[in-house]
Amino acid sequence: MANRWIHGALVGAVALGPVGCGDADGESDPQYEVSLTELDSSGRPVVRTPGPQEVVEARDPTNLGVRSAPVRVASTIATGLESPWGLAFLPTGGALVSERDTGEIKLIDAAGNDSTVATVPGVEHGGEGGLLGIAVGPNFTDKPELYAYFTAAAGNQIVRMDYSETGLGKPEVLVDGIEKSGIHNGGRLVFGPDGMLYASTGDASDKPKSQDKTSLNGKILRMTPDGKPAPGNPDPASLVWSYGHRNVQGLAFDGDQLWASEFGQNSFDELNRIEAGDNYGWPEVEGDEGGDEFTRPQRVWATEDASPSGIAIAGGSVWMCALRGERLWQIPLNNSGAGSGTGEPVAWFEGDYGRLRTVALAPDGTLWLITSNTDGRGDEKNGDDRILRVRIS
């Protein structure tokens, strides 16, 4: 007898679709709620645990679910931003946002008010280039410093600046020599639990550089806070942590385990579990096409469903922004940390807010979600671009 499915508990009167849910700022935002349980021929629940490198293309989220808690937009934090890209929470409260095209750093306070801290000097916007990822220093309380990845005249670079609410110090270039292009500049920054700085770079439309370990392009880099090769890197003299990437724009840690989202070319976008020294295949392979020579992705999507940018990890899932796909993907983690596999992806807010660039876990346990409709590729609406507060439980 074939296995069958039963619905679990549902809150409200909705089984497999969205309903309007009034939020704190008076908007009507979609809320989803579904829980499905697979039963075997004896009526017992079926437990399925994908292997650590199982790749399954995402299904229509209206046909299945992975959790019984509602995911909904609770409020709009800020509006009127111009091509926002990076997001970093301050230990002292509030958050910083980078604007790609203006080169400005915005401070968002607890009430949602935004002010311009400074314009980062030397930023040259063009195509997908400009002021991209930002990260606060690991000792920010004692020594407030801001790290930024941006496109300059000579290429992409990573800088460090002294920070205050009234301005930024002169940028200190920590890493340069990352080639730039109108597309594929990478740009995400994140400090790991080891205190090291991780950065993603793109292939700058020069595919062979992704396989060239002497190039910084098409890589995930790992460095000390001073921009030097971090202890424990595969090559002690190199910043390269992993290679064979096309254009990584999302980095996040689950414990000690690093995850990354990656733009594909025409067929498949990827979610990858990053291991030191591994080769992720580009441009030799795209998606789950490789053999044992390359590290396979954990999940793949058709490019029209994703075109992924920022990711965050919260509530036992990876949350992944989709630009072209205009949705927030939830990818459950079956086990935390190293060796974890992934469950079936589910999409939220499909088409509701347009292109989604960045998602981050806030100190209060909500997600901050940044739209990207003023980047020249979106359908700009009144109030764009905005930051949304998303509740996941």
N, C-alpha and C positions, 0 to 999 in steps of 0.2 A: 504494500500500500504506500502511496506517495505521502511524503510529509505534508502537514497542513499548517496554516498560520492562524493565530487568534489575536485579537486586539487586547492590549493591556488596558490599564486604567487611563481614562482621558479626562482632562480637566476642561470644563465647558462642554459645548455641544458640537465639537469639531473632531472629525476622525482623521482625515487625510488632506486637509487644505488649510489656507490661511483665513483668519478672521480679523476684523478691525479691533484694535485694542487702544483705547485712549491712553496717552501717556501724560507725563507730568507737564509738558509744554503745550498740550492741547492738540498735538498732531494725532492722526490715526495711522498706526503702524501695524504691519502684519505680525501676527503671533501664530506659531505653529505648535502643535502638540500631538504626538503619536508614539505609541509603544507597541511593537509587534513581537510576538513570541512564536517561534517555530516548534511544532510538536512532531515527534516521530509517530510511527504506527501504533505505539502503545500509549500514546497520549503524554509522553514525557517530554520536557523541554529539551531541545537540541542545543548543545554548546559547540560553537565553532571557533577555533582559534587559528587565524591565518599564520603561516610561517613568517619568519622575519624578513623575507624578501618577496612575499607574495604580491603580485601586481594585478589588480582588478580594476577595470575601467569603471568610473563612477556611474551609478544608475540614477534614474529620475527620483529625486527625493520625495515626491508626492506618493511614491509607491512603497516606501519603506521608511523606517525610523530607527534611531539608535538610543534614544533617551526619552524619558517621560517629563522632563522639566521644560517649561517654555523658554524659547529664545526670542527676545523682543527688544526693540529700541525703547528705552525708558525715557530718554530726553535728548535734546539737541544741546550740545555744550557750546559750540561756536559756529558762526556762519561767516560768509564773506571772505574766506581765505582764497589766496591765489596760488594754484598749483602746489598745495601742501604735499610734503613728501616724508620727511623724517619726524619722529616723535620720541621724546625722552622725558620721563617723569623726574621731577626734582625731589630729593630727600627732604627739602625744606617746604614742600607743597607746591602744587601747580605743575605745569608741564611746559616744555619747549617744543615748538613746531618749526620745521624748516620749510621755506617756500622755494621751490626749485627755480622758478624764473626770475623772481625779484632778488634772490640771494639774502632775504631777510630771515632773521630768527625772531619768532613771535613767542611771547610769554602768555600762557593761558592760566589765569588764576582760578581759585576754587569756585568763584562765582561765574566763571565762564567768560570773564572780560579778557580781551586780548590787547596786548601792546607790543610795539616793536622794540626789541632789545637793541638790535644793531643790524646793519647790513654787512655781511661777511665780505671783506675786500678780496678782489681777484677772481670772483666767480664769473664765468662766462657761460651764459645759457645758450643752448643751441640744440634743437631736436630734443632728445631725452636727457641731455646733459644739463648741468646746473648745480645748485645746492641740493644734495641728496640726503644721505643718512647722517644722523647725529647720535651721540651717546654722551652721557655725563661720566666724568672720571670716577674711578673706583674709590677715591678718597675725597669725594666732593664736599662733605661736611667740613673737613679740615682744610682742604685745598680745592676750592671750586674751579673746575676746569671743564670745558666743553670740547668734545672731539667732533670733527665734521669731515665728510667725504664730499668733495666737489670737483667740478670741471673747471680747470684754469686754462690759460692760453696754451701752455705746453702739454697739457694732458690732465688726467684725473689725479688727485692727490688727497692725502689724509693729513689733517692739521689738528693742532691742539691750541686752545685759546683760554686765557683766564676769563672767568665769567663773573658778572654782577648783573643785577636787574637793570642797571642803567647803561650797560655797555659790555663790549668784549675787548680783550687784549689783542695785541698783534698776533696773527696766526703764525704758529711755529710748524713748519712743514716737517712731518715725521716720515712720510712715504710719498715719493713721486715716481715717475717712470711708468705709471699705469696709462696705457694709451687710451685716447678718447675717440669717440665717433658720434655721429648723429643718433645712433642707436647702440644698444648693448654696452652700457656703461656700468652695470651692476650698481653698487653704491650703498648697501646696507652695512651698518656697524652695530656690534653688540659686544659687551663685555661678558665673558664666560664666568662660571663659578670658580675657575682657576685664577681669576684676576687678569687674564690675558684679553687683548682686544682682537676680535674676529671681524674681518671685512670681506665682502663679496665683490668680485669684479666681473665684467663682461668680456666677451672676446673682441669687442670694438670692431665687429664686422670683418675680422681677420681670423678665420676659423682655425688655421694651424696653430695659432698661439695657445689655444686651450690645451693642446697636447705637449707644448714646449715648456718644460719645467723651469727653464731659465727666464721665461716671461712671467710677468705678474698678471697678465690678462687671462680671463677664463678660469679663475681660481677662487678658492676661499683661502684667505690669508690669516695667519695667526701671529701676533706680535706682542711684545711687552708694551706697557703704557707709554714707553719712550719710542716706540716704533721699531724696535730691534727684533730679530728672529727670536721667538719664544723658546725657552728650554723645552725639550721634548719634541720639537718639530722633526718631521722625517729627515730633512737635511738640516743639520744644525746651523748652517750658514744661510738658510733661505727662509723667507716668510711663508712659503707655500705649505698649506695644510692639506688641501685636496685639489685635484685638477680634473680637466676634461669637462668643464662647465661651459655652457653657452651664455647665459645671462641670469645670474642668481640675484634676486631682489628681496628674498625673505630669509632671515636667520632667526632661530630661537632655540633655547635650551629646555630640555626636559631632564631635570637633574643635571648630570654630567654629559648627557647625550645631545649633540647638536643636530638640528634638522634644518633643511633648506628647501625653498621652492625655486623652481627653475623654468624659465621660458623655453619652450621648444620652438622649432622652426615652423613647419606646416602641419605636423601630425599630432605630436604629443607634448604636453606640458608634464612636469614631474614634481613629486615630493620625494626628497631623498633624505636618508639617514646618513650623516656624514661621519666617515671614519678617517683617521690620519693616514695620509699617503695613498688613499684610494683614487682610482681613475674612473670617472663617471661617464666617459665614453665619447663626449662630443669632440669633433664632428664625425667620428666614425659611426656612431649610433645615435638614435633619437628614441626616447621612450624605452620600452622593454624589448629592444631589438638585439642586444648584445649577448654574448656567451659568457664564459667564465673569465674572460680577459678583462671585463669591465664590471663595475658595481651597478647592479640593477636598481631602478627606482622602487620605492615602496608603493607608490600609486602613480597612475597616469591619467590624464584627461585629454579629450579633444581640445584643440586650441581655442575653439569658439566657446567652450564651456569654462575656460579658466583664463589663460594669460596671467599667471599668478604674480603677485608682488609680495607685500608684507605678510608675515605669519606671527602667530603668538601661540603659546601653550597654556591652557587653563582648563580646569575641570576634567582632566583626563583626556583631552583632545587637542589636536592641532587645529587652529583656526587660520584659514588661508584666504586672503583677499584675491578677488578675480577682477581684472580690469576689463578685458573684452567680455568676459562671462557675466559681469555685473551682478555678482553674488558673493556671499561669504560661505566658504566651504568649511564644514566641520568634519574632521577625520579622527575618529576615536583611536586612542592608543590602547592596545590590549594589555600591555604591561608597561610600567614606567621604566625609564632609563635605558641602558644599553640592552640590545637584543629585543626591543619591543617590536611587535607587529602592529598592523593597523586594521581597523574595522571598516565597514562600508561607509564611504563619504555621503554626507547629506548637505544640501544647499539651503541657505536661508536668504531671504530678502531679494530673491531673483528679480532683477529689473526695477526694484523699488527706489533705489538711491543712485543708480548709475554705476560708473566705474569706481571700484574700491581699491585704494592704494595701500593703506597701512592699518594694521590692527595691533593693539598692545594691551597687556594686562595691567589695569590700574591698581593702585594700592588698596582700593576698596573692594576688589574682586570682580568689578565689571570690566568689560572690554571697551576701549576707545577705538572707534572705527572712523577712518578718514576717507572721504570721497575724493575723486580725481576727475572732475568733470570740466575743469577750466584748463586742462593740460593740452588743449588743441585737438583732442580726439573724442571728447565726450559731448553729450547733449546737455549743455549748461542750463540749469534751472535757477529761478530766483532763490537767492540764499547760498548758492554754491560758491566755493566749496565749503563743506561743513565737517564738524566732528560730532559723531553720535555716541551716546552712552548705551551700551548693549548689556542687558542682563541675561545670564546664561543659566540661572538657577532661581 
